[in-house]
Amino acid sequence: MKTKSLSVLLTLCASVTFFACGSGDMSKLFVKKWQIESIKSKAMDDQMASYKMQADTTKDSASKANAQATYKMMTSMIEDMKKSTLEYRLDGTYEMSMTMMGQTQTDKGKWTLADGGKKVITTNDKQKVDTISIAEMTSDKMTVVTSDGRGSTVTITYKAL
C-alpha cells in the first residue's frame, strides 16, 4: 500500500516534468535544457521517512532486509528522476527524457505561457493537457509547484544545463 502511494506520487512528480513556459522575456529565461535539481513534497518526504524507519527498526532479519531493499529502491528511483532532462525550444516545442529502473522514456509536445508568465500549459504528443504554476524563474533555475493530488503540493526545482 505504501509503495503504491509513493509510486503514485513519483508518477505525479514525473508528469510535472512535462511543463514549460512561454513567450517574451520569460521565453528568453526558459528556452534551454533543464535538469531536476530537487523535489520537495511533504507526502513523499513522510513516505520516505516511514521506509527509513522500517528499515532501521525492524527486528526480524528477513523483514529488515526487505524493508532496507524497499528504502534503497525508492531512494534510487528518486535519484534517477533527478537525471531527467527537459529541453524547451523557442518554437514552442519541448522534449523530456527520463530514465527510471533501466528504461528511458521520451515525451514531446508543445508549451504555451498563460496568466502573465505565472502558468504554463503543455500538450504532449498524446494530447494530454496539463497546467502548472511557475514559482520562480532565473537564467539558471526554475521552480514549479503543482498539487500532489492529496491536498498538498510538490515543488520541483530545475537547474539549467
N, CA, C and O of each residue as an XYZ file, in Angstrom:
644
protein
N       0.828     -1.199      0.000
C       0.000      0.000      0.000
C       0.868      1.257      0.000
O       0.649      2.184     -0.779
N       1.882      1.264      0.916
C       2.747      2.438      0.980
C       3.556      2.580     -0.294
O       3.751      3.694     -0.781
N       4.034      1.461     -0.847
C       4.795      1.514     -2.095
C       3.921      2.044     -3.216
O       4.380      2.820     -4.053
N       2.662      1.627     -3.235
C       1.738      2.098     -4.264
C       1.510      3.603     -4.130
O       1.473      4.312     -5.136
N       1.356      4.097     -2.902
C       1.160      5.530     -2.682
C       2.366      6.327     -3.151
O       2.218      7.370     -3.788
N       3.554      5.838     -2.836
C       4.759      6.548     -3.257
C       4.909      6.472     -4.767
O       5.343      7.436     -5.397
N       4.550      5.328     -5.355
C       4.617      5.195     -6.811
C       3.707      6.207     -7.492
O       4.080      6.809     -8.499
N       2.501      6.395     -6.934
C       1.572      7.372     -7.493
C       2.172      8.773     -7.393
O       2.099      9.554     -8.342
N       2.763      9.086     -6.245
C       3.370     10.395     -6.066
C       4.548     10.592     -7.018
O       4.701     11.666     -7.599
N       5.377      9.566     -7.180
C       6.507      9.683     -8.096
C       6.037      9.853     -9.530
O       6.648     10.587    -10.307
N       4.945      9.172     -9.883
C       4.376      9.350    -11.221
C       3.907     10.781    -11.398
O       4.116     11.375    -12.456
N       3.269     11.348    -10.368
C       2.834     12.743    -10.423
C       4.038     13.662    -10.613
O       4.005     14.586    -11.426
N       5.101     13.396     -9.853
C       6.306     14.223     -9.994
C       6.872     14.118    -11.400
O       7.287     15.115    -11.992
N       6.883     12.925    -11.916
C       7.391     12.745    -13.269
C       6.561     13.511    -14.276
O       7.101     14.096    -15.214
N       5.252     13.512    -14.088
C       4.400     14.233    -15.034
C       4.639     15.730    -14.970
O       4.419     16.444    -15.948
N       5.089     16.203    -13.819
C       5.398     17.625    -13.693
C       6.509     18.023    -14.648
O       6.575     19.170    -15.091
N       7.367     17.093    -14.960
C       8.486     17.414    -15.838
C       8.070     17.697    -17.269
O       8.922     18.010    -18.101
N       6.809     17.598    -17.574
C       6.320     17.888    -18.915
C       6.009     19.373    -19.106
O       5.571     19.764    -20.188
N       6.219     20.204    -18.096
C       5.767     21.581    -18.165
C       6.847     22.538    -18.621
O       8.038     22.267    -18.467
N       6.418     23.679    -19.192
C       7.333     24.701    -19.690
C       6.724     26.077    -19.533
O       5.675     26.214    -18.903
N       7.360     27.111    -20.095
C       6.748     28.431    -20.090
C       6.970     29.140    -21.412
O       7.726     28.656    -22.256
N       6.315     30.294    -21.606
C       6.030     30.855    -22.896
C       6.880     31.880    -23.544
O       8.061     31.634    -23.789
N       6.323     33.045    -23.838
C       6.903     33.991    -24.777
C       7.559     35.171    -24.084
O       7.584     35.264    -22.857
N       8.090     36.069    -24.904
C       8.666     37.307    -24.380
C       9.877     37.059    -23.503
O      10.678     36.164    -23.774
N      10.009     37.867    -22.436
C      11.151     37.767    -21.532
C      11.237     36.399    -20.872
O      12.333     35.871    -20.680
N      10.093     35.821    -20.524
C      10.098     34.504    -19.883
C      10.709     33.463    -20.815
O      11.469     32.607    -20.361
N      10.398     33.517    -22.090
C      10.942     32.503    -23.003
C      12.454     32.623    -23.114
O      13.135     31.619    -23.324
N      12.997     33.840    -22.977
C      14.451     34.011    -23.002
C      15.096     33.305    -21.815
O      16.186     32.745    -21.935
N      14.424     33.334    -20.674
C      14.934     32.638    -19.497
C      14.707     31.135    -19.603
O      15.525     30.337    -19.146
N      13.612     30.773    -20.198
C      13.143     29.403    -20.166
C      13.694     28.500    -21.259
O      13.949     27.321    -21.011
N      13.878     29.019    -22.442
C      14.249     28.191    -23.591
C      15.696     27.735    -23.446
O      16.638     28.468    -23.749
N      15.837     26.512    -22.977
C      17.141     25.874    -22.775
C      16.902     24.459    -22.289
O      15.760     24.006    -22.215
N      17.964     23.769    -21.963
C      17.862     22.418    -21.420
C      17.934     22.500    -19.898
O      18.772     23.211    -19.344
N      17.039     21.759    -19.224
C      16.920     21.774    -17.767
C      17.071     20.357    -17.217
O      16.836     19.368    -17.911
N      17.472     20.293    -15.943
C      17.544     19.009    -15.242
C      17.009     19.210    -13.825
O      17.248     20.245    -13.204
N      16.285     18.214    -13.323
C      15.735     18.310    -11.967
C      16.880     18.379    -10.968
O      17.801     17.563    -10.990
N      16.797     19.376    -10.090
C      17.785     19.536     -9.023
C      17.239     18.994     -7.708
O      17.949     18.321     -6.960
N      15.962     19.295     -7.430
C      15.362     18.811     -6.187
C      13.851     18.669     -6.346
O      13.212     19.345     -7.152
N      13.314     17.762     -5.541
C      11.877     17.523     -5.485
C      11.488     17.584     -4.016
O      12.047     16.870     -3.184
N      10.521     18.447     -3.704
C      10.069     18.576     -2.318
C       8.569     18.330     -2.261
O       7.784     18.947     -2.980
N       8.204     17.412     -1.387
C       6.809     17.074     -1.196
C       6.654     16.504      0.199
O       7.350     15.556      0.562
N       5.760     17.063      0.978
C       5.550     16.551      2.328
C       5.139     15.086      2.285
O       5.653     14.279      3.060
N       4.232     14.735      1.403
C       3.767     13.347      1.317
C       4.928     12.407      0.962
O       5.072     11.344      1.564
N       5.751     12.800     -0.013
C       6.882     11.963     -0.401
C       7.914     11.890      0.715
O       8.450     10.819      1.000
N       8.195     13.030      1.351
C       9.151     13.046      2.459
C       8.663     12.170      3.613
O       9.448     11.429      4.204
N       7.376     12.251      3.933
C       6.802     11.423      5.001
C       6.902      9.943      4.651
O       7.231      9.119      5.505
N       6.618      9.608      3.397
C       6.683      8.216      2.958
C       8.112      7.690      3.048
O       8.335      6.573      3.513
N       9.071      8.486      2.608
C      10.469      8.060      2.673
C      10.936      7.920      4.120
O      11.698      7.005      4.432
N      10.496      8.802      5.001
C      10.843      8.700      6.421
C      10.272      7.406      7.011
O      10.913      6.761      7.841
N       9.076      7.036      6.583
C       8.464      5.793      7.051
C       9.271      4.586      6.571
O       9.518      3.658      7.343
N       9.683      4.595      5.300
C      10.511      3.500      4.783
C      11.825      3.398      5.554
O      12.265      2.302      5.901
N      12.441      4.537      5.817
C      13.713      4.571      6.541
C      13.531      4.035      7.958
O      14.350      3.251      8.436
N      12.464      4.453      8.628
C      12.202      3.983      9.988
C      12.010      2.462     10.001
O      12.547      1.776     10.870
N      11.249      1.939      9.042
C      11.048      0.492      8.966
C      12.375     -0.224      8.738
O      12.642     -1.251      9.362
N      13.194      0.304      7.863
C      14.493     -0.312      7.569
C      15.404     -0.291      8.790
O      16.190     -1.215      8.996
N      15.300      0.758      9.600
C      16.173      0.904     10.761
C      15.673      0.167     11.997
O      16.483     -0.226     12.837
N      14.374     -0.030     12.134
C      13.832     -0.553     13.399
C      13.259     -1.962     13.336
O      12.977     -2.547     14.382
N      13.079     -2.521     12.158
C      12.516     -3.865     12.056
C      13.501     -4.868     12.658
O      14.697     -4.829     12.368
N      12.986     -5.764     13.497
C      13.834     -6.721     14.225
C      14.070     -8.007     13.438
O      15.200     -8.492     13.381
N      13.027     -8.564     12.833
C      13.144     -9.805     12.071
C      14.095     -9.595     10.897
O      13.934     -8.642     10.134
N      15.079    -10.470     10.745
C      16.122    -10.249      9.738
C      15.579    -10.269      8.307
O      16.005     -9.464      7.479
N      14.659    -11.163      8.011
C      14.092    -11.209      6.660
C      13.273     -9.955      6.380
O      13.385     -9.371      5.301
N      12.455     -9.537      7.334
C      11.645     -8.325      7.176
C      12.534     -7.096      7.086
O      12.263     -6.178      6.312
N      13.602     -7.082      7.886
C      14.531     -5.952      7.873
C      15.209     -5.844      6.497
O      15.328     -4.750      5.946
N      15.649     -6.974      5.953
C      16.289     -6.977      4.641
C      15.318     -6.475      3.572
O      15.713     -5.728      2.677
N      14.057     -6.880      3.662
C      13.032     -6.426      2.712
C      12.805     -4.915      2.845
O      12.725     -4.205      1.842
N      12.702     -4.435      4.078
C      12.480     -3.003      4.329
C      13.669     -2.185      3.822
O      13.483     -1.115      3.243
N      14.883     -2.681      4.037
C      16.074     -1.972      3.563
C      16.121     -1.944      2.039
O      16.492     -0.932      1.444
N      15.746     -3.053      1.411
C      15.728     -3.104     -0.059
C      14.694     -2.132     -0.622
O      14.948     -1.469     -1.627
N      13.534     -2.045      0.019
C      12.485     -1.115     -0.430
C      12.967      0.322     -0.309
O      12.791      1.114     -1.235
N      13.569      0.667      0.817
C      14.080      2.021      1.014
C      15.156      2.350     -0.024
O      15.155      3.437     -0.601
N      16.063      1.417     -0.253
C      17.132      1.633     -1.237
C      16.542      1.810     -2.638
O      16.986      2.680     -3.387
N      15.550      0.996     -2.997
C      14.934      1.089     -4.323
C      14.248      2.446     -4.505
O      14.395      3.077     -5.552
N      13.501      2.898     -3.496
C      12.790      4.170     -3.609
C      13.774      5.342     -3.665
O      13.549      6.301     -4.403
N      14.848      5.273     -2.898
C      15.886      6.305     -2.945
C      16.520      6.351     -4.330
O      16.770      7.427     -4.871
N      16.774      5.189     -4.891
C      17.353      5.099     -6.237
C      16.407      5.679     -7.286
O      16.850      6.364     -8.207
N      15.106      5.409     -7.154
C      14.131      5.948     -8.100
C      14.114      7.473     -8.064
O      14.029      8.120     -9.107
N      14.194      8.038     -6.880
C      14.209      9.499     -6.749
C      15.481     10.069     -7.383
O      15.429     11.090     -8.069
N      16.606      9.420     -7.157
C      17.860      9.870     -7.755
C      17.805      9.756     -9.279
O      18.309     10.630     -9.985
N      17.190      8.675     -9.792
C      17.019      8.535    -11.241
C      16.173      9.672    -11.800
O      16.467     10.200    -12.872
N      15.120     10.047    -11.074
C      14.259     11.147    -11.532
C      15.064     12.428    -11.690
O      14.793     13.222    -12.590
N      16.046     12.636    -10.829
C      16.859     13.849    -10.881
C      17.759     13.897    -12.110
O      18.329     14.943    -12.418
N      17.892     12.787    -12.808
C      18.684     12.745    -14.041
C      17.837     13.103    -15.260
O      18.355     13.192    -16.373
N      16.543     13.306    -15.051
C      15.651     13.659    -16.157
C      16.085     14.980    -16.770
O      16.487     15.904    -16.061
N      16.002     15.062    -18.091
C      16.321     16.313    -18.776
C      15.112     16.783    -19.568
O      14.307     15.990    -20.056
N      15.016     18.094    -19.677
C      13.949     18.747    -20.423
C      14.592     19.760    -21.344
O      15.461     20.526    -20.926
N      14.175     19.767    -22.579
C      14.660     20.805    -23.477
C      13.453     21.539    -24.031
O      12.591     20.947    -24.680
N      13.403     22.850    -23.762
C      12.320     23.695    -24.245
C      12.870     24.577    -25.344
O      13.888     25.250    -25.177
N      12.184     24.562    -26.465
C      12.663     25.257    -27.654
C      11.847     26.516    -27.934
O      10.678     26.621    -27.563
N      12.487     27.448    -28.587
C      11.871     28.724    -28.932
C      10.650     28.552    -29.842
O       9.762     29.405    -29.854
N      10.603     27.464    -30.596
C       9.464     27.235    -31.492
C       8.218     26.724    -30.762
O       7.220     26.390    -31.401
N       8.273     26.661    -29.409
C       7.121     26.246    -28.629
C       6.993     24.743    -28.441
O       5.941     24.256    -28.027
N       8.060     24.001    -28.743
C       8.045     22.559    -28.530
C       8.981     22.209    -27.383
O       9.859     22.990    -27.016
N       8.777     21.018    -26.821
C       9.653     20.535    -25.762
C       9.890     19.043    -25.933
O       9.140     18.350    -26.619
N      10.949     18.565    -25.294
C      11.240     17.140    -25.237
C      11.773     16.820    -23.857
O      12.673     17.494    -23.356
N      11.212     15.787    -23.243
C      11.623     15.338    -21.923
C      12.139     13.921    -22.037
O      11.519     13.076    -22.682
N      13.280     13.657    -21.408
C      13.848     12.320    -21.384
C      14.044     11.915    -19.934
O      14.661     12.638    -19.152
N      13.505     10.735    -19.580
C      13.581     10.273    -18.196
C      13.926      8.792    -18.187
O      13.272      7.989    -18.854
N      14.962      8.433    -17.426
C      15.342      7.041    -17.266
C      15.016      6.627    -15.847
O      15.431      7.272    -14.884
N      14.264      5.536    -15.732
C      13.901      5.023    -14.420
C      13.876      3.505    -14.502
O      13.254      2.920    -15.389
N      14.568      2.884    -13.556
C      14.636      1.428    -13.474
C      15.137      0.835    -14.796
O      14.642     -0.198    -15.248
N      16.124      1.501    -15.410
C      16.755      0.996    -16.605
C      16.017      1.252    -17.911
O      16.485      0.844    -18.973
N      14.879      1.917    -17.849
C      14.118      2.193    -19.059
C      14.038      3.697    -19.277
O      13.793      4.462    -18.345
N      14.250      4.111    -20.534
C      14.200      5.527    -20.878
C      12.892      5.827    -21.601
O      12.505      5.129    -22.538
N      12.227      6.875    -21.146
C      11.013      7.358    -21.794
C      11.291      8.750    -22.325
O      11.966      9.549    -21.676
N      10.769      9.038    -23.509
C      10.888     10.359    -24.094
C       9.488     10.845    -24.430
O       8.710     10.134    -25.066
N       9.175     12.049    -24.002
C       7.900     12.673    -24.348
C       8.180     13.981    -25.062
O       9.142     14.689    -24.762
N       7.317     14.277    -26.007
C       7.433     15.511    -26.779
C       6.081     16.194    -26.785
O       5.046     15.552    -26.605
N       6.097     17.498    -26.993
C       4.846     18.230    -27.072
C       5.077     19.703    -27.310
O       6.144     20.132    -27.750
N       4.036     20.467    -27.004
C       4.064     21.923    -27.192
C       3.770     22.598    -25.861
O       3.094     22.038    -24.998
N       4.292     23.818    -25.709
C       4.064     24.584    -24.494
C       3.647     26.002    -24.841
O       4.037     26.544    -25.876
N       2.843     26.598    -23.957
C       2.453     28.000    -24.078
C       2.390     28.621    -22.692
O       2.075     27.953    -21.708
N       2.690     29.886    -22.633
C       2.661     30.641    -21.389
C       1.263     31.194    -21.158
O       0.597     31.597    -22.111
N       0.810     31.220    -19.916
C      -0.503     31.755    -19.561
C      -0.382     32.588    -18.287
O       0.629     32.529    -17.586
N      -1.408     33.351    -18.004
C      -1.518     34.129    -16.767
C      -0.282     35.003    -16.527
O       0.264     35.043    -15.425
N       0.143     35.700    -17.584
C       1.261     36.632    -17.459
C       2.583     35.981    -17.082
O       3.415     36.602    -16.420
N       2.781     34.750    -17.494
C       4.033     34.061    -17.191
C       4.015     33.309    -15.883
O       5.050     32.789    -15.465
N       2.871     33.234    -15.218
C       2.784     32.532    -13.939
C       2.357     31.080    -14.084
O       2.488     30.289    -13.150
N       1.845     30.733    -15.261
C       1.410     29.359    -15.516
C       1.856     28.933    -16.894
O       2.035     29.750    -17.797
N       2.030     27.642    -17.031
C       2.411     27.058    -18.300
C       1.396     25.972    -18.633
O       1.008     25.169    -17.784
N       0.982     25.976    -19.890
C       0.071     24.944    -20.371
C       0.835     24.113    -21.383
O       1.397     24.643    -22.341
N       0.852     22.801    -21.164
C       1.531     21.906    -22.094
C       0.547     20.909    -22.675
O      -0.429     20.518    -22.035
N       0.829     20.516    -23.894
C       0.077     19.449    -24.553
C       1.106     18.480    -25.102
O       1.883     18.829    -25.991
N       1.114     17.250    -24.570
C       2.104     16.302    -25.074
C       1.609     15.655    -26.356
O       0.487     15.908    -26.795
N       2.441     14.827    -26.949
C       2.098     14.233    -28.241
C       0.931     13.246    -28.167
O       0.444     12.783    -29.199
N       0.482     12.924    -26.954
C      -0.699     12.079    -26.776
C      -1.943     12.929    -26.489
O      -2.997     12.405    -26.130
N      -1.799     14.249    -26.653
C      -2.876     15.229    -26.465
C      -3.292     15.406    -25.009
O      -4.393     15.887    -24.744
N      -2.435     15.027    -24.056
C      -2.704     15.266    -22.643
C      -2.328     16.707    -22.324
O      -1.194     17.124    -22.562
N      -3.279     17.469    -21.785
C      -3.067     18.878    -21.466
C      -2.850     19.012    -19.964
O      -3.615     18.457    -19.174
N      -1.809     19.747    -19.563
C      -1.505     19.989    -18.163
C      -1.193     21.462    -17.949
O      -0.756     22.160    -18.863
N      -1.427     21.922    -16.725
C      -1.108     23.291    -16.339
C      -0.345     23.247    -15.016
O      -0.680     22.469    -14.122
N       0.677     24.084    -14.902
C       1.474     24.150    -13.673
C       1.860     25.596    -13.393
O       1.942     26.418    -14.306
N       2.092     25.891    -12.136
C       2.484     27.241    -11.721
C       4.003     27.367    -11.670
O       4.706     26.467    -11.210
N       4.487     28.506    -12.154
C       5.911     28.813    -12.063
C       6.083     29.707    -10.840
O       5.587     30.833    -10.803
N       6.793     29.189     -9.844
C       7.002     29.943     -8.606
C       8.172     30.905     -8.729
O       8.149     31.999     -8.165
N       9.211     30.486     -9.480
C      10.410     31.320     -9.622
C      11.122     30.954    -10.916
O      11.142     29.792    -11.322
N      11.707     31.966    -11.557
C      12.442     31.731    -12.796
C      13.629     32.677    -12.850
O      13.469     33.894    -12.751
N      14.822     32.111    -13.008
C      16.029     32.893    -13.266
C      16.715     32.261    -14.471
O      16.212     31.288    -15.033
N      17.846     32.802    -14.865
C      18.538     32.254    -16.027
C      19.095     30.858    -15.773
O      19.323     30.105    -16.720
N      19.317     30.500    -14.510
C      19.887     29.185    -14.232
C      19.033     28.275    -13.362
O      19.417     27.131    -13.121
N      17.875     28.753    -12.878
C      16.991     27.925    -12.050
C      15.535     28.228    -12.356
O      15.161     29.350    -12.695
N      14.729     27.183    -12.223
C      13.286     27.325    -12.379
C      12.636     26.454    -11.308
O      13.007     25.295    -11.125
N      11.664     27.029    -10.607
C      10.925     26.279     -9.603
C       9.457     26.276     -9.990
O       8.868     27.324    -10.254
N       8.869     25.078    -10.019
C       7.459     24.918    -10.346
C       6.747     24.250     -9.175
O       7.351     23.503     -8.404
N       5.460     24.534     -9.058
C       4.647     23.988     -7.973
C       3.365     23.423     -8.560
O       2.728     24.035     -9.418
N       3.001     22.244     -8.079
C       1.760     21.621     -8.517
C       1.142     20.846     -7.361
O       1.801     20.588     -6.354
N      -0.092     20.486     -7.506
C      -0.784     19.693     -6.490
C      -0.229     18.278     -6.474
O       0.165     17.747     -7.512
N      -0.198     17.669     -5.289
C       0.217     16.275     -5.205
C      -0.987     15.336     -5.268
O      -0.839     14.118     -5.161
N      -2.172     15.905     -5.440
C      -3.377     15.096     -5.512
C      -3.899     14.665     -4.161
O      -4.868     13.910     -4.082
N      -3.263     15.139     -3.085
C      -3.643     14.776     -1.721
C      -3.905     16.003     -0.848
O      -3.943     15.906      0.378
N      -4.081     17.136     -1.483
C      -4.330     18.354     -0.724
C      -3.075     19.131     -0.366
O      -3.146     20.124      0.358
N      -1.940     18.695     -0.860
C      -0.676     19.376     -0.605
C      -0.021     19.675     -1.966
O      -0.659     19.538     -3.010
N       1.233     20.077     -1.943
C       1.911     20.442     -3.183
C       3.225     19.692     -3.356
O       3.785     19.138     -2.410
N       3.688     19.697     -4.582
C       5.012     19.195     -4.951
C       5.753     20.375     -5.552
O       5.238     21.041     -6.450
N       6.948     20.637     -5.067
C       7.796     21.704     -5.589
C       9.011     21.066     -6.241
O       9.733     20.290     -5.616
N       9.226     21.407     -7.513
C      10.367     20.871     -8.241
C      11.232     22.028     -8.703
O      10.748     22.977     -9.320
N      12.518     21.936     -8.396
C      13.476     22.942     -8.836
C      14.365     22.310     -9.893
O      14.898     21.215     -9.715
N      14.511     23.035    -11.004
C      15.345     22.609    -12.120
C      16.570     23.488    -12.192
O      16.528     24.658    -11.812
N      17.669     22.924    -12.680
C      18.884     23.708    -12.952
C      19.102     23.707    -14.467
O      18.805     22.726    -15.150
N      19.620     24.815    -14.972
C      19.925     24.913    -16.397
C      21.179     24.111    -16.687
O      22.126     24.104    -15.900
N      21.173     23.441    -17.817
C      22.370     22.691    -18.250
C      23.128     23.464    -19.302
O      24.159     22.998    -19.787
